[in-house]
Amino acid sequence: MASKRNVEDEILDAARACVEAFGVRRTTLTDVARRAGVSRPTVYRRWPDVTALVADLLTRELRRILIAEEMEADREAAAGDAENTRTQLVRHAAGVARAMLAHPLVNRIVDTEPELLATYTFHRLGSSHRAALDLLEPAIAAGQTEGSVREGDPGALAHLFMVTVQNTVTSHRLFADVFDQDGLVEELSVLLDGYLRP
């Protein structure tokens, strides 16, 4: 028998396929259940509606991006990378931005249903934000101790750093006449480095 986590992953994978193919408005929980090969009650017990399901899906996808970047940082540390903490933070933020810009689900939502992101853009932090802050705050504090990051409340610096990455990614269409995506990430890196530099 499949574990609860495996069933949830199957449902989230099915939701991702549906949303990428049809958009959020045209996706139903019945569609997701059918694609996942589970009963409708199995889906309805976990999520009351498609909006809640997509919110959890976005959280999962963003956490996966953060975990991949964290693993990359661990590999670099094990290899004895000599970069200072500020440089590492900026490079990893650029990696997160690139991954988000290339992510089909993120692009589909930003392009066709950006209002789904409004709560997490204007009103409150979500669990993926909290996960990012859990990584950023201690790294910024370590950079301050090391001398590569300027003084200031690490929590405040982490919040603005994170929101800058998020807003640059979600508003990337505004820059289409100015930068390609690589150029946008390069400029974001310059901005973040300048913000953290002592």
C-alpha positions in Angstrom: 0.0 0.0 0.0 1.4 3.4 -0.9 2.3 5.8 1.9 0.3 9.0 2.5 3.3 11.0 1.2 3.4 9.0 -2.0 -0.3 9.5 -2.6 0.1 13.2 -2.0 3.0 13.4 -4.4 1.1 11.6 -7.0 -1.8 14.0 -6.6 0.5 17.0 -6.7 2.2 15.7 -9.8 -1.1 15.2 -11.4 -2.1 18.8 -10.4 1.1 20.1 -11.9 0.4 18.3 -15.2 -3.2 19.6 -15.3 -2.3 23.2 -14.5 0.6 23.3 -17.0 -1.7 21.9 -19.7 -5.0 23.7 -19.0 -4.4 26.5 -16.4 -5.8 26.7 -12.9 -9.3 27.9 -13.9 -9.9 24.9 -16.2 -8.5 22.3 -13.8 -10.9 20.6 -11.4 -10.2 18.3 -8.5 -11.9 15.6 -10.5 -9.4 16.0 -13.3 -6.6 15.8 -10.9 -8.0 12.6 -9.2 -8.5 11.0 -12.6 -4.9 11.9 -13.7 -3.5 10.7 -10.4 -5.4 7.4 -10.5 -7.1 8.0 -7.2 -10.7 8.5 -6.1 -12.2 11.9 -5.8 -12.7 11.6 -2.1 -9.0 10.9 -1.7 -8.3 14.4 -3.2 -11.2 16.2 -1.5 -10.1 14.9 1.9 -6.8 16.7 1.5 -7.7 19.8 -0.4 -11.1 21.7 -0.4 -10.6 23.3 -3.8 -8.1 23.7 -6.7 -6.7 27.0 -5.2 -5.6 25.2 -2.0 -4.2 22.4 -4.1 -2.2 24.7 -6.3 -0.9 26.6 -3.3 0.5 23.4 -1.9 1.9 22.5 -5.3 3.7 25.8 -5.6 5.1 25.4 -2.1 6.4 22.0 -3.0 8.0 23.2 -6.2 9.7 26.2 -4.6 11.0 24.0 -1.8 12.5 21.7 -4.3 14.3 24.6 -5.9 15.6 25.8 -2.5 16.7 22.2 -1.6 18.6 21.9 -4.9 20.4 25.1 -4.3 21.2 24.2 -0.7 22.6 20.9 -1.9 24.8 22.8 -4.4 26.0 25.0 -1.5 26.9 21.9 0.6 28.8 20.4 -2.3 30.8 23.7 -2.8 31.5 23.8 1.0 32.8 20.2 0.9 35.0 21.0 -2.0 36.6 23.9 -0.1 35.2 26.7 -2.2 36.9 29.9 -1.2 34.1 32.3 -2.0 32.9 34.6 0.8 29.4 34.2 2.2 28.0 37.3 0.3 29.2 36.0 -3.0 27.7 32.5 -2.3 24.4 34.0 -1.2 24.2 36.1 -4.4 25.2 33.2 -6.6 22.6 30.9 -5.0 19.9 33.5 -5.3 20.7 33.8 -9.0 20.4 30.0 -9.2 17.0 30.1 -7.5 15.9 32.9 -9.9 17.0 31.0 -13.0 15.2 27.9 -11.8 12.0 29.8 -11.1 12.2 31.6 -14.5 12.6 28.2 -16.3 9.9 26.4 -14.3 6.8 25.6 -16.5 4.3 25.8 -13.6 5.6 29.2 -12.3 5.6 30.6 -15.8 2.0 29.3 -16.5 0.7 30.9 -13.3 2.6 34.2 -13.8 1.5 34.5 -17.4 -2.1 33.5 -17.1 -3.3 33.6 -13.5 -1.0 35.9 -11.5 -3.8 36.8 -9.1 -3.1 33.4 -7.5 0.2 34.8 -6.3 -1.3 38.0 -4.9 -1.7 36.8 -1.3 2.0 35.9 -1.2 3.1 39.0 -3.0 1.0 41.6 -1.0 -0.4 40.2 2.2 1.6 37.4 3.9 4.5 35.0 3.7 3.9 31.4 2.8 5.6 28.3 4.0 8.1 28.4 1.1 9.0 32.0 2.1 9.6 30.7 5.7 11.8 27.9 4.3 13.9 30.5 2.4 14.2 32.7 5.4 15.4 29.8 7.5 18.3 29.4 5.1 19.0 33.1 4.5 19.0 34.5 8.0 21.8 32.4 9.5 23.8 32.7 6.3 23.5 36.5 6.4 24.5 36.5 10.1 27.5 34.3 9.2 28.4 36.8 6.5 28.3 39.6 9.0 30.6 37.8 11.3 32.9 37.1 8.4 32.8 40.7 7.3 31.4 40.1 3.8 27.9 41.3 4.6 27.0 44.7 6.0 25.7 45.3 9.5 21.9 45.2 10.2 19.2 42.9 11.4 19.8 39.6 9.6 16.1 39.0 9.6 15.3 42.3 7.9 18.1 41.9 5.4 16.9 38.3 4.6 13.3 39.5 4.0 14.2 42.2 1.6 16.7 39.9 -0.2 14.1 37.2 -0.6 11.3 39.6 -1.7 13.6 41.2 -4.3 14.3 37.8 -5.9 10.6 36.8 -5.8 9.4 40.1 -7.3 12.1 40.2 -10.0 11.0 36.7 -11.1 7.3 37.3 -11.0 7.6 40.6 -12.9 10.2 39.5 -15.4 7.8 40.2 -18.4 8.2 43.9 -17.5 11.9 43.7 -18.4 11.4 41.8 -21.7 12.3 44.8 -23.9 15.4 45.5 -21.7 17.0 42.2 -20.8 16.8 38.5 -21.7 16.5 36.2 -18.8 20.2 35.8 -18.4 20.7 39.5 -18.4 17.9 39.9 -15.9 19.6 37.4 -13.5 22.9 39.2 -14.0 21.4 42.5 -13.0 19.6 41.0 -10.1 22.9 39.6 -8.9 24.5 43.1 -9.1 21.6 44.5 -7.1 21.7 41.9 -4.4 25.5 42.1 -4.1 25.3 45.8 -3.7 22.6 45.5 -1.0 24.6 43.1 1.1 28.1 44.6 0.5 29.6 46.4 3.6 
